[in-house]
Structure formats: structure tokens, C-alpha cells
Amino acid sequence: MGFKVDTSFLKFLTMGALGARKVIGELSGMGYAPIELERYCTSNKIWATKVKRLRLPDLLCVRTGTRFEVRAKSDLKIRMSDAPNNPDRTWDAGLRDHDIIALIACTDNNGMPVPADGAVYFTVDTLRASVGTSKLGPAKSASEGAERDRTWPAIVPSRPGEVLLVNGGKLVVSMEGDGNPPRRQTYTLSGKVPYVTPGERFEAGSDMLAGTPAQLADLQGPLANAYNPLPGLASANDVDRFSAAKAILHRPDLHAAALPALEDLLDHEGELRVALEAAGTATALGSAKGQDFVAATLHSDDNKQLSMEAIFILTEVKGQFARDRLNAVAGSAEFQGDERRQAAIWGLGKAGLKAYADLVPFVADPEENMAYHAISGFGGDTPDVVIDALITMLVGGHEVAAPAASEALLVIGSENALARLLVAAKTVNDGRDWILATIGRFPPQMVRAMLAGLPLLDQLAPMLLVAEGANWMSRGEAQNDLRFLLKQSL
């Protein structure tokens, strides 16, 4: 975890992840079966060690073979990052004509991006055909490879309303939402193609009325396609082979036929990222050959980035083999001081296997970043036996273990965890202070409801006044902003 706190970067990463999740939900409702093709595109977890992946679209439908690139925007535009002088970083690098670009608007709600109800979709060939109408913005920072924003002209309404007329190069709408009676507004299309018809309603900031690409994508047509990823394993294209290897994991109907082909691919695949993906899918299907390949990659010091990718794959594969290997990385001296330990413990937690008992020994790890990842790995579904193990650490009062266990219990944050803390408060004498301190930091509403009528509630009342979320100054955002300001003291 080599990054310092960067709230701006995290905000944009969160926007992209939430946008991708929203698009997955929308596509699923239409009949698609989308999965992540670009690993972790639906996550905002920041890792310093990342493999240089193939140029991949974000999503793949394992039923139709359609690939989707998702772009979440604080202001909805047809805008793509482009590096015209770098063939590997052009806006359409690695995309096929029939791949689909999904643009989704996100608004801000107290610092948290909120995706619109739906996205706007274009096929890549439609954008390619109209690229002459687009404009390049100024170069971004050198750290981003001198990329620039390429933007196609489009009309996005600032208020909701209804389309009245589309005629003669003009688009006439009735605008609403400013507290006054609806008013007519006329847009001059100037070469833009209307995407709406008279009588159609639209939302502010999240719908697109017109643009220079010839049309919106037809999302019903691709649903007629039947994708068989098996032939893709023999494709000359790296992305096709990678996509096929990943899709097979999500196609139980192909597992029996796929395993020999996956194992055969491991014997001659020259692109290591494709080979590792194939090995991960083979491992999930019970292949010893796949397991050997993943294990060997995991312990590769020559390619730490690919080793990190193997950890991510084990997180998705799950099963006893994955659990054993992740525990081995987390507990091995070989990986001391290495971010791969953190990734392994993260994978054992709520983001992956949910093997919560395996996190307990690491919540007070001497490596602070390791302890942070173990603590944050717990989920609200943590079972009683693990909660009790954390309470035992709490009662022990150790200067490192007790505060770590307290934080872990707060991360769990369930009513069940609070109930078991209350039982401990009644039965434990030594170490009771840490129990009370932990209870007092649970959500005040939950504590007051569970302790109603009990003398303990009066004892904890002062703590509940300053618990996180109890008042405007106790909100996480306010505390972060204040601490940042207080550091500006020279």
C-alpha cells in the first residue's frame, strides 16, 4: 500500500467503480450476463503493485460475447482519453467495431458519487465514423502519458423536460425543474443527429438529446448472439484468448469440454497474462496443472506484478487451494514487507473468500499496513466464533492487539457483534474498559435501541455524543478535512 491518502484520486476511482456496477445491473436487466473483463474495474481498492494488463474493455457478456467499455462522468459527454502518438494508448486501442462504449453520469452526494439510473451507449464503429467531428483537449500531466481528452459534440440537457419537435435542423423541448412554468427551448443541431423523438421525456444531466455519432447503440441486437468462448482459446489475438479463458469460468455448460483446452494452452501460450488467466480458470475447475502454474507464478520474484495478479485470481477462484495459498503468502517470511501479503489477506476477507477466521492472527501484525488490511477485511456477516475471538483479544488489553480488535469489531459493525459485546460487558471484569470503549463507538442509534432501559446506556451516553456520525463534526469527511487543515500550521 505505497500510496499516500489521495482523496481526489479515490473519488474518481470510486466514480468509475460505481458506474461500472450500475452498467452491469442495467445490462443484466436487459438479458446480458456481464462480468469484469478488466479486473477490479468495479472496485476502488488502490494497489501500488499492478500488472501491466492487456488493453481490455471493462466488461464482457459471457452469453453474447459483447464487450463494454464504461466511462463514468461527473458531466455527461462523449469523451474518451486519447494519446494520438501512442498506438497502445489511442482512445479505441484494443476495441472492435461492435464493442460498446457506455457513458454514465454521476452526481455528487456529500462526497459520494451517485450513478444515474441509466447509461448512454454507442458502438465503437459509430464513434470511429464520426471521429472527424471530435476535438482534442489540452495534454494532461506527463504522469498520464500526455493523454488528452477527445470529445464529440453532443447536447445534454441541464434540466428535465419533454421533446416537442424535431424538424429542420432544430430540436425543440419543454424545459422544467426550475420552480417556474415549463418553457420552450430550441437547440440548433448543427450537424448533430437527434437521439430523441417528439413526446419523449428526458432527465437532466443523464440523457443525451443529440450528438455527431450517427446513432445510439442498439442493445437488443447483440442479445441474439450466442457466444462460445472455446474457439477463442485458439485465436491469434491476445485479448480474444484472455477473454475466452476468463469467460469459461462463468460458463458451467462448457467446463468439461474446456479443461483439456485450457491445460493445452498452458503448454504453448507465449503471453504470460493470458497463460495465468487460463491457469486460474483451470484451477477453479480442479486442474492440478493449473494449480502448479498459479503456485509457480505466485512465488515469482522475477515478475512481482504477475505474482500480484495470481493473488487476485486466487481471490476469485476461491476453494481450499486458494485459501491455503493465500494464507501461505500472508504468513510467509518470503513476503515480509511486500504488498503481496496485504493483497493475500485482503483476498481472504470480505472482498474474496470471506475466511474471516484467517484474518484474526493478522489484525495486530507488526507490519501496520498488513494489520490495516486484516482489520478492514471483516464484513457484517462475520460469524459468532470469529467475533468472540476478537472480543477475547479485546479483553486481553494488549496495547497493540486490543485497539486492533476494537477496530475490527467496529468494521464488522453488525447488531450481532454489538449483542456479543454486551454479553461480554456483563460477564467480564478484567478488560471491561476496552469492551465499553468499543460499544461506545458503535452507531449511536443502534446502541440506544439495543440498550434501551439498561443502566449501561447512561454510562455510555457521553461517548455516543461523539461517536462517528453522531454530529456534523464527527463525520469522517469533516474529521479528515479538519485534520488536513490543522497540519497547515507553519
For each residue, the residues with C-beta under 8 A, 3 or more apart:
1: 46 47 48 339 342 369 372 373
2: 48 49 339
3: 6 9 46 48
4:
5:
6: 3 9 10
7: 10 11 480
8: 11 12
9: 3 6 12 13 46
10: 6 7 13 14 44 46
11: 7 8 14 15 111 113
12: 8 9 15 16
13: 9 10 16 17 44 46
14: 10 11 17 18 44 112 113
15: 11 12 18 19 72 74 106 113
16: 12 13 19 20 41 44 70 71 72
17: 13 14 20 21 41 42 43 44
18: 14 15 21 22 72 106 113 114 115
19: 15 16 22 23 70 71 72 104 106 113 115 119
20: 16 17 23 24 36 41 42 58 59 70 72
21: 17 18 24 25 42 115
22: 18 19 25 26 104 115 116 119
23: 19 20 26 27 34 59 68 70 102 104 119
24: 20 21 27 28 34 42 59
25: 21 22 28 29
26: 22 23 29 30 118 119
27: 23 24 30 32 34 59 61 68 219
28: 24 25 31 32 33 34
29: 25 26
30: 26 27 219 220 223
31: 28 63 223
32: 27 28 61 63 64 66 222 223
33: 28 61 62 63 64 250
34: 23 24 27 28 59 60 61 62 68
35: 59 60 61 62 246 247 250
36: 20 39 40 41 42 58 59 60
37: 41 56 57 58 59 60 67 243 246
38: 41 53 56 57 58 59
39: 36 53 309 312
40: 36 43 45 312
41: 16 17 20 36 37 38 58 59 70
42: 17 20 21 24 36
43: 17 40 351
44: 10 13 14 16 17
45: 40 346 351
46: 1 3 9 10 13
47: 1 50 308 339 343
48: 1 2 3 339
49: 2 304 305 308 339 340 343
50: 47 53 305 308
51: 273 305 306 308 309
52: 305
53: 38 39 50 56 273
54: 94 238 239 242 271 273 274
55: 88 93 94 239
56: 37 38 53 94 239 242 243
57: 37 38 60 67 68 69 94 95 99
58: 20 36 37 38 41 68 69 70
59: 20 23 24 27 34 35 36 37 38 41 67 68 69 70
60: 34 35 36 37 57 65 66 67 68 243 246 247
61: 27 32 33 34 35 64 65 66 67 68 222 227
62: 33 34 35 65 227 229 247 250 251
63: 31 32 33 226 227
64: 32 33 61 222 223 225 226 227
65: 60 61 62 225 227 229 247
66: 32 60 61 98 99 100 222 225
67: 37 57 59 60 61 95 96 99 100 243
68: 23 27 34 57 58 59 60 61 99 100 101 102
69: 57 58 59 95 99 100 101 102
70: 16 19 20 23 41 58 59 102 104 119
71: 16 19 79 80 101 102 103 104
72: 15 16 18 19 20 104 105 106 113 115
73: 76 77 79 103 104 105 106
74: 15 105 106 107 108 113
75: 105 156 205
76: 73 103 104 105 116 120 156 205 206 208
77: 73 103 151 152 154 156
78: 103 122 127 134 151 152 153 154 208 211 213
79: 71 73 103 149 150 151 152
80: 71 91 92 101 127 149 150
81: 89 91 140 147 148 149 150
82: 89 90 91 136 147 148 149 150
83: 86 89 90 145 146 147 148
84: 90 136 148
85: 146
86: 83 89 90 145
87: 90 93
88: 55 93
89: 81 82 83 86 93 145 147
90: 82 83 84 86 87 93
91: 80 81 82 150
92: 80 95 124 127 128
93: 55 87 88 89 90
94: 54 55 56 57 239
95: 57 67 69 92 99 124
96: 67 99 124
97: 123 124 125 128
98: 66 123 124 125 222
99: 57 66 67 68 69 95 96 123 124
100: 66 67 68 69 121 122 123 124 217 219 222
101: 68 69 71 80 121 122 123 124 127 217
102: 23 68 69 70 71 119 120 121
103: 71 73 76 77 78 79 119 120 121 122 208
104: 19 22 23 70 71 72 73 76 115 116 118 119 120 206
105: 72 73 74 75 76 115 116 205 206
106: 15 18 19 72 73 74 113 114 115 116
107: 74 113 114 116 205
108: 74 111 112 113 114
109: 112 113 114
110: 477
111: 11 108 477
112: 14 108 109
113: 11 14 15 18 19 72 74 106 107 108 109
114: 18 106 107 108 109
115: 18 19 21 22 72 104 105 106
116: 22 76 104 105 106 107 119 203 205 206
117: 203 206
118: 26 104 206
119: 19 22 23 26 70 102 103 104 116
120: 76 102 103 104 207 208 216
121: 100 101 102 103 216 217 219
122: 78 100 101 103 126 127 213 216 217
123: 97 98 99 100 101 126 127 217
124: 92 95 96 97 98 99 100 101 127 128
125: 97 98 128 129
126: 122 123 129 130 213 214 215 217
127: 78 80 92 101 122 123 124 130 131 152 213
128: 92 97 124 125 131
129: 125 126 213 214
130: 126 127 133 134 152 212 213 214
131: 127 128 134 150 152
132:
133: 130 152 153 191 212
134: 78 130 131 150 151 152 153 212
135: 150 151
136: 82 84 148 149 150
137: 148 149 150 151
138: 148
139: 146 147 148
140: 81 144 146 147 148 149
141: 144
142: 145 146
143:
144: 140 141 147
145: 83 86 89 142
146: 83 85 139 140 142
147: 81 82 83 89 139 140 144
148: 81 82 83 84 136 137 138 139 140
149: 79 80 81 82 136 137 140
150: 79 80 81 82 91 131 134 135 136 137
151: 77 78 79 134 135 137
152: 77 78 79 127 130 131 133 134 211 212 213
153: 78 133 134 190 191 192 211 212
154: 77 78 192 208 210 211 212
155: 171 187 192 208 209 210 211
156: 75 76 77 205 207 208 209
157: 160 161 173 175 202 203 204 205 207 209
158: 204 205
159: 175 176 177 178 204
160: 157 175 176 177 201 202 203 204
161: 157 173 174 175 176 177 182 185 201 202
162: 173 174 176 199 200 201 202
163: 166 171 172 173 196 197 198 199 200 201 202 209
164: 172 173 174 184 198
165: 170 171 172 198
166: 163 170 171 172 194 196 197 198
167: 170 172
168:
169: 188 189 190
170: 165 166 167 186 187 188 189
171: 155 163 165 166 186 187 189 194 196 209 210
172: 163 164 165 166 167 184 185 186 187
173: 157 161 162 163 164 184 185 186 187 202 209
174: 161 162 164 182 183 184 185
175: 157 159 160 161 178 182 183 184 185
176: 159 160 161 162 182
177: 159 160 161 204
178: 159 175
179:
180: 183
181:
182: 161 174 175 176
183: 174 175 180
184: 164 172 173 174 175
185: 161 172 173 174 175
186: 170 171 172 173
187: 155 170 171 172 173 209 210
188: 169 170
189: 169 170 171 192 193 194 210
190: 153 169
191: 133 153 212
192: 153 154 155 189 210 211 212
193: 189 210 211 212 213 214 215
194: 166 171 189 197 209 210
195: 208 209 210 211 215 216
196: 163 166 171 200 202 207 209 210
197: 163 166 194 200
198: 163 164 165 166
199: 162 163
200: 162 163 196 197
201: 160 161 162 163
202: 157 160 161 162 163 173 196 207 209
203: 116 117 157 160 206 207
204: 157 158 159 160 177 207
205: 75 76 105 107 116 156 157 158
206: 76 104 105 116 117 118 203
207: 120 156 157 196 202 203 204
208: 76 78 103 120 154 155 156 195 211 216
209: 155 156 157 163 171 173 187 194 195 196 202
210: 154 155 171 187 189 192 193 194 195 196
211: 78 152 153 154 155 192 193 195 208
212: 130 133 134 152 153 154 191 192 193
213: 78 122 126 127 129 130 152 193
214: 126 129 130 193
215: 126 193 195 218
216: 120 121 122 195 208
217: 100 101 121 122 123 126
218: 215 221 222
219: 27 30 100 121 222 223
220: 30 223
221: 218 224
222: 32 61 64 66 98 100 218 219 225
223: 30 31 32 64 219 220
224: 221
225: 64 65 66 222
226: 63 64
227: 61 62 63 64 65 247
228: 231 254
229: 62 65 232 233 243 244 245 247 248 251 254 258
230: 233 244 248 254 257 258 261
231: 228 234 235 244
232: 229 235 240 241 243 244 247
233: 229 230 241 244 245 258 261 262 265 278
234: 231 241
235: 231 232 240 241 244
236: 240
237: 240 241
238: 54 241 242 271 273 274
239: 54 55 56 94 242 243
240: 232 235 236 237 243 244
241: 232 233 234 235 237 238 244 245 265 269 271 274 278
242: 54 56 238 239 245 246 271 273 274 277
243: 37 56 60 67 229 232 239 240 246 247
244: 229 230 231 232 233 235 240 241 247 248
245: 229 233 241 242 248 249 262 265 274 277 278 280 281
246: 35 37 60 242 243 249 250 277 281
247: 35 60 62 65 227 229 232 243 244 250 251
248: 229 230 244 245 251 254 255 258 262 281
249: 245 246 280 281 284 285 316
250: 33 35 62 246 247
251: 62 229 247 248 254 255 258
252: 255
253:
254: 228 229 230 248 251 257 258
255: 248 251 252 258 259 285
256: 259
257: 230 254 260 261
258: 229 230 233 248 251 254 255 261 262 281 285
259: 255 256 262 263 282 285 286 287
260: 257 263 264
261: 230 233 257 258 264 265
262: 233 245 248 258 259 265 266 278 279 281 282 285 287 290
263: 259 260 266 267 282 287 289 290
264: 260 261 267 268
265: 233 241 245 261 262 268 269 274 275 278
266: 262 263 269 275 278 279 282 289 290 293
267: 263 264
268: 264 265
269: 241 265 266 272 274 275 278
270:
271: 54 238 241 242 274 275
272: 269 275 276 297 303 306
273: 51 53 54 238 242 276 277 306 309
274: 54 238 241 242 245 265 269 271 277 278
275: 265 266 269 271 272 278 279 293
276: 272 273 279 280 293 294 297 306 309 310 313
277: 242 245 246 273 274 280 281 313
278: 233 241 245 262 265 266 269 274 275 281 282 290
279: 262 266 275 276 282 283 289 290 293 294 297 313
280: 245 249 276 277 283 284 290 294 310 313 314 316 317
281: 245 246 248 249 258 262 277 278 284 285 290
282: 259 262 263 266 278 279 285 287 289 290 293
283: 279 280 286 287 290 291 294 313 314 317 321 322
284: 249 280 281 290 317 318 319
285: 249 255 258 259 262 281 282 290
286: 259 283
287: 259 262 263 282 283 290 291
288: 291 292
289: 263 266 279 282 292 293
290: 262 263 266 278 279 280 281 282 283 284 285 287 293 294
291: 283 287 288 294 295 321
292: 288 289 295 296
293: 266 275 276 279 282 289 290 296 297
294: 276 279 280 283 290 291 297 298 310 313 314 325
295: 291 292 298 299 325
296: 292 293 299 300
297: 272 276 279 293 294 300 303 306 307 309 310
298: 294 295 307 310 311 314 325 329
299: 295 296 307 334
300: 296 297 303 304 306 307
301: 304 307
302:
303: 272 297 300 306 307
304: 49 300 301 307 308 338 340
305: 49 50 51 52 308 309
306: 51 272 273 276 297 300 303 309 310
307: 297 298 299 300 301 303 304 310 311 340
308: 47 49 50 51 304 305 311 312 339 340 343
309: 39 51 273 276 297 305 306 312 313
310: 276 280 294 297 298 306 307 313 314
311: 298 307 308 314 315 326 329 340 343 344 347
312: 39 40 308 309 315 316 343 347
313: 276 277 279 280 283 294 309 310 316 317
314: 280 283 294 298 310 311 317 321 322 325 326 347 352
315: 311 312 318 322 326 343 346 347 351 352 353
316: 249 280 312 313 352
317: 280 283 284 313 314 321 322
318: 284 315 322 323 352 353
319: 284 322 323
320: 323 324
321: 283 291 314 317 324 325
322: 283 314 315 317 318 319 325 326 347 353
323: 318 319 320 326 327 348 353 355 358
324: 320 321 327 328
325: 294 295 298 314 321 322 328 329
326: 311 314 315 322 323 329 330 344 345 347 348 352 353 358
327: 323 324 330 331 344 348 358
328: 324 325 331 332
329: 298 311 325 326 332 335 340 341 343 344
330: 326 327 335 341 344 345 348 358 362 370
331: 327 328 361
332: 328 329 335 336
333: 336
334: 299
335: 329 330 332 338 340 341 344
336: 332 333 341 367
337: 341 367
338: 304 335 341
339: 1 2 47 48 49 308 342 343 369
340: 49 304 307 308 311 329 335 343 344
341: 329 330 335 336 337 338 344 345 367 370
342: 1 339 345 346 369 370 373
343: 47 49 308 311 312 315 329 339 340 346 347
344: 311 326 327 329 330 335 340 341 347 348
345: 326 330 341 342 348 349 358 359 362 370 373 374 377
346: 45 315 342 343 349 351 352 373 377
347: 311 312 314 315 322 326 343 344 351 352 353
348: 323 326 327 330 344 345 352 353 355 358 359 377
349: 345 346 352 353 354 355 356 359 373 374 376 377 378 379
350: 354 356 377 378 379 381
351: 43 45 315 346 347 377
352: 314 315 316 318 326 346 347 348 349
353: 315 318 322 323 326 347 348 349
354: 349 350 379 381
355: 323 348 349 358 359
356: 349 350 359 360 377 378 379 382 383 386
357: 360 385 386 389
358: 323 326 327 330 345 348 355 361 362
359: 345 348 349 355 356 362 363 374 377 378 386 408
360: 356 357 363 386 389 390 393
361: 331 358 365
362: 330 345 358 359 365 370 371 373 374
363: 359 360 371 374 375 390 393 401 404 405 407 408
364: 371 393 398 400 401 404 405
365: 361 362 368 370 371 374
366: 370
367: 336 337 341 370 371
368: 365 371 372
369: 1 339 342 372 373
370: 330 341 342 345 362 365 366 367 373 374
371: 362 363 364 365 367 368 374 375 404
372: 1 368 369 375 376
373: 1 342 345 346 349 362 369 370 376 377
374: 345 349 359 362 363 365 370 371 377 408
375: 363 371 372 378 404 407 408 411
376: 349 372 373 411
377: 345 346 348 349 350 351 356 359 373 374
378: 349 350 356 359 375 382 386 408 411 412
379: 349 350 354 356 382 412
380: 412 413 414
381: 350 354 414
382: 356 378 379 386 387 412 414 417
383: 356 386 387
384: 387 388 416 420
385: 357 388 389
386: 356 357 359 360 378 382 383 389 390
387: 382 383 384 390 391 409 412 416 417 420
388: 384 385 391 392 420
389: 357 360 385 386 392 393
390: 360 363 386 387 393 394 405 408 409 412
391: 387 388 394 395 405 409 420 421 424 435
392: 388 389 395 396
393: 360 363 364 389 390 396 398 401 402 404 405
394: 390 391 397 402 405 406 409 424 431 434 435 438
395: 391 392 424 428 430 431 432 434 435
396: 392 393 401 402 431
397: 394 402 430 431 433 434
398: 364 393 401 402
399: 402 403
400: 364 403 404
401: 363 364 393 396 398 404 405
402: 393 394 396 397 398 399 405 406 431 434
403: 399 400 406 407
404: 363 364 371 375 393 400 401 407 408
405: 363 364 390 391 393 394 401 402 408 409 434
406: 394 402 403 409 410 434 437 438 441
407: 363 375 403 404 410 411
408: 359 363 374 375 378 390 404 405 411 412
409: 387 390 391 394 405 406 412 413 417 421 438
410: 406 407 413 438 441 442
411: 375 376 378 407 408
412: 378 379 380 382 387 390 408 409 417
413: 380 409 410 417 442 443
414: 380 381 382 417 418
415: 418 419 446 450
416: 384 387 419 420
417: 382 387 409 412 413 414 420 421
418: 414 415 421 422 439 442 446 447 450
419: 415 416 422 423 450
420: 384 387 388 391 416 417 423 424
421: 391 409 417 418 424 425 435 438 439 442
422: 418 419 425 426 439 450 451 456
423: 419 420 426 427
424: 391 394 395 420 421 427 428 435
425: 421 422 428 432 435 436 439 456
426: 422 423
427: 423 424
428: 395 424 425 431 432 435
429: 432
430: 395 397
431: 394 395 396 397 402 428 434 435
432: 395 425 428 429 435 436
433: 397 436 437
434: 394 395 397 402 405 406 431 437 438
435: 391 394 395 421 424 425 428 431 432 438 439
436: 425 432 433 439 440 456 459 460
437: 406 433 434 440 441 463
438: 394 406 409 410 421 434 435 441 442
439: 418 421 422 425 435 436 442 447 456 460
440: 436 437 447 460 463 464 467
441: 406 410 437 438 463 467 468
442: 410 413 418 421 438 439 446 447 467
443: 413 446 447 467 468 469
444: 447 448 464 465 467 469 470
445: 448 449
446: 415 418 442 443 449 450
447: 418 439 440 442 443 444 450 451 457 460 464 467
448: 444 445 451 452 457 464
449: 445 446 452
450: 415 418 419 422 446 447
451: 422 447 448 454 456 457 460
452: 448 449 457
453: 457
454: 451 457
455: 458 459
456: 422 425 436 439 451 459 460
457: 447 448 451 452 453 454 460 461
458: 455 461
459: 436 455 456
460: 436 439 440 447 451 456 457 463 464
461: 457 458 464 465
462: 465 466
463: 437 440 441 460 466 467
464: 440 444 447 448 460 461 467 470
465: 444 461 462 470 471
466: 462 463 470 471 474
467: 440 441 442 443 444 447 463 464 470 474
468: 441 443 474 475 476
469: 443 444 474 475
470: 444 464 465 466 467 474
471: 465 466 474 475
472: 475 478
473: 478 479 482
474: 466 467 468 469 470 471 478 479
475: 468 469 471 472 478 479
476: 468 479 480
477: 110 111 480 481
478: 472 473 474 475 481 482
479: 473 474 475 476 482 483
480: 7 476 477 483 484
481: 477 478 484 485
482: 473 478 479 485 486
483: 479 480 486 487
484: 480 481 487 488
485: 481 482 488
486: 482 483 489
487: 483 484
488: 484 485
489: 486
490:
